[in-house]
């Protein structure tokens, strides 16, 4: 009977260990998803004439198509949904983080860039 009890105890410990590993794996999977989302979600900013950076969230209070923009693709689709002509071009081919946005109907001509470039400038 002692061997049976020991076997049952070992089995219960193994099951608890396996459940712990499943919980840790689930936690790590969630953490990985959150980290990859934050890495892939670039933070884009408009650059002022004097080098300050203004977040798209702040701009959305004045210019509607910046609302809920998390990427250049979001920006393009928001502008296109309003049937506006626009130009979005890389300013320098070797630097993929700085673009010139022009929306003539709204008298908008600005440089947009990533958080990384803004941090280098500030």
Secondary structure, 3 states (H helix, E strand, C coil): CHHHHHHHHHHHHHHHHHHHHHHHHHHHHHHHHHHHHHHHCCCEEEECCCCCEEEHHHHCCCCHHHCCCCCHHHHHHHHHHCCCCCEEEEEECCEEEEEEEEEHHHCEEEEEEEHHHHHHHC
